[in-house]
Amino acid sequence: MELPTAIQPEQPYTVLAPMQDVTDLAFMNTIGELGAPDWFVTEYFRVYATSRLEPHIKASITENTSGRPVFAQIIGESLPDIRRTIDDLLDLPIAGIDLNMGCPAPKVYKKNVGGGLLRDVSKIDEILGLMREAIPGLFTVKMRIGFDSTAPFEAVLDLLIKHRVDLLSLHGRTVKELYRGTVHYDFIKKAVDRLHCPVIANGEITSARKAEEVLMQTGSSGVMIGRSAIRNPWIFRQCRELFSGKSDYFRPTLSDVRAYVDQLWEITGNGNIPEQNHVSKMKKYLNFIGQGVDAEGDFLKTVRRTLSHTDMMQVCDRFMLQDGKDKLAFRDEPYEGVLARPNHEGRTDKEGCHL
Ligand SMILES: Cc1cc2nc3c(=O)[nH]c(=O)nc-3n(C[C@H](O)[C@H](O)[C@H](O)COP(=O)(O)O)c2cc1C
């Protein structure tokens, strides 16, 4: 099976990482306008006895206006339910089906799904066998390099070979390492060397230059970018420009970032949610954007305290437009020490996969 053709076919792939509660239809379409990745992966569809495809995730496939392919991701371990879900997904215009073997939320891994699967190699064998048999098209896996150790890593890679998985997206951390600290790019290189299928490198790819470095270091076929695409939605465009040898690639100004904030306000408000909830929802995105606004983290501290749309936008104006700030270049890399969620980063929320 052929992988989707990249926007620049001779370049490494760029992929938006799936992020629950973030990479919904509206966010994919926004990224699509500002600088699309080569493909998207949906938030995960949960698979269990009575599960049905969640309508809002389904919409990110069926109503996607970006023109880029979308892979549907599933999380689960029950073989008959996985088969039923695959049958439902095959009716949709998907590029392929992706299995989540990386989610680190205790609530998830304790059910032996997501990252929990990495503790049970024989279960992985069964699931991959069933999925390969049920999926006539592209079958991909997104995983981490182990649960609490990397000991079974090679055995898991050999199962990907055995079951002819078409592509691996690999986050170079174990499940227990959550979302911070060193990314073991050397393990991504090991996967590239061992597997027959393309490998997409993931984890802390914070800028186009970092993407270039990671590609050099790992030999992978592309990069998957998550949190840094929330902060900098132009990152895929910048990658493409840099990969084609343009060192003066597009650099957004803080005024561009301010316009992006307005766009996010628009897209996060559907369904007429109460203003306070809408403001809270926006803070999820601003937490990441703020990492590139000022070195001291004052924008984040101030914006986190706002309670209304007017206050929030005034703070954005103050830090992004006033006193000539609008002309300043938005930093490629996040400021050191400015954390997206100082109290939570690295933990998971009550629902599931992230924070
Ligand atoms: C808010 C959030 C939600 C996530 N949800 C998912 C998910 O639904 N499926 C998945 O495979 N990974 C999920 N991840 C993991 C990301 O896809 C990615 O592997 C991870 O963030 C590392 O990439 P990054 O350093 O570029 O952010 C999530 C991460 C975050 C921060």
Ligand as a Chemical Component Dictionary entry (heavy atoms), coordinates in Angstrom:
data_LIG
# 
_chem_comp.id                   LIG 
_chem_comp.type                 NON-POLYMER 
_chem_comp.pdbx_formal_charge   0 
_chem_comp.three_letter_code    LIG 
# 
loop_
_chem_comp_atom.comp_id 
_chem_comp_atom.atom_id 
_chem_comp_atom.alt_atom_id 
_chem_comp_atom.type_symbol 
_chem_comp_atom.charge 
_chem_comp_atom.model_Cartn_x 
_chem_comp_atom.model_Cartn_y 
_chem_comp_atom.model_Cartn_z 
_chem_comp_atom.pdbx_ordinal 
LIG C1  C1  C 0 -3.232 17.168 25.021 1  
LIG C2  C2  C 0 -2.658 15.915 24.424 2  
LIG C3  C3  C 0 -3.516 14.918 23.956 3  
LIG C4  C4  C 0 -3.013 13.749 23.368 4  
LIG N1  N1  N 0 -3.872 12.812 22.842 5  
LIG C5  C5  C 0 -3.373 11.757 22.140 6  
LIG C6  C6  C 0 -4.232 10.838 21.427 7  
LIG O1  O1  O 0 -5.462 10.966 21.427 8  
LIG N2  N2  N 0 -3.638 9.820  20.755 9  
LIG C7  C7  C 0 -2.279 9.645  20.730 10 
LIG O2  O2  O 0 -1.786 8.718  20.089 11 
LIG N3  N3  N 0 -1.453 10.493 21.374 12 
LIG C8  C8  C 0 -1.964 11.556 22.054 13 
LIG N4  N4  N 0 -1.103 12.451 22.633 14 
LIG C9  C9  C 0 0.355  12.294 22.438 15 
LIG C10 C10 C 0 0.837  13.094 21.199 16 
LIG O3  O3  O 0 0.256  12.593 20.008 17 
LIG C11 C11 C 0 2.367  13.063 21.065 18 
LIG O4  O4  O 0 2.777  11.729 20.926 19 
LIG C12 C12 C 0 3.086  13.682 22.262 20 
LIG O5  O5  O 0 2.468  14.893 22.646 21 
LIG C13 C13 C 0 4.566  13.946 21.962 22 
LIG O6  O6  O 0 4.692  14.816 20.867 23 
LIG P1  P1  P 0 5.041  16.402 21.072 24 
LIG O7  O7  O 0 6.269  16.479 21.945 25 
LIG O8  O8  O 0 5.276  16.914 19.678 26 
LIG O9  O9  O 0 3.856  17.024 21.729 27 
LIG C14 C14 C 0 -1.599 13.585 23.266 28 
LIG C15 C15 C 0 -0.748 14.581 23.765 29 
LIG C16 C16 C 0 -1.253 15.736 24.333 30 
LIG C17 C17 C 0 -0.290 16.802 24.827 31 
# 
loop_
_chem_comp_bond.comp_id 
_chem_comp_bond.atom_id_1 
_chem_comp_bond.atom_id_2 
_chem_comp_bond.value_order 
_chem_comp_bond.pdbx_ordinal 
LIG C1  C2  SING 1  
LIG C2  C3  SING 2  
LIG C2  C16 DOUB 3  
LIG C3  C4  DOUB 4  
LIG C4  N1  SING 5  
LIG C4  C14 SING 6  
LIG N1  C5  DOUB 7  
LIG C5  C6  SING 8  
LIG C5  C8  SING 9  
LIG C6  O1  DOUB 10 
LIG C6  N2  SING 11 
LIG N2  C7  SING 12 
LIG C7  O2  DOUB 13 
LIG C7  N3  SING 14 
LIG N3  C8  DOUB 15 
LIG C8  N4  SING 16 
LIG N4  C9  SING 17 
LIG N4  C14 SING 18 
LIG C9  C10 SING 19 
LIG C10 O3  SING 20 
LIG C10 C11 SING 21 
LIG C11 O4  SING 22 
LIG C11 C12 SING 23 
LIG C12 O5  SING 24 
LIG C12 C13 SING 25 
LIG C13 O6  SING 26 
LIG O6  P1  SING 27 
LIG P1  O7  DOUB 28 
LIG P1  O8  SING 29 
LIG P1  O9  SING 30 
LIG C14 C15 DOUB 31 
LIG C15 C16 SING 32 
LIG C16 C17 SING 33 
# 
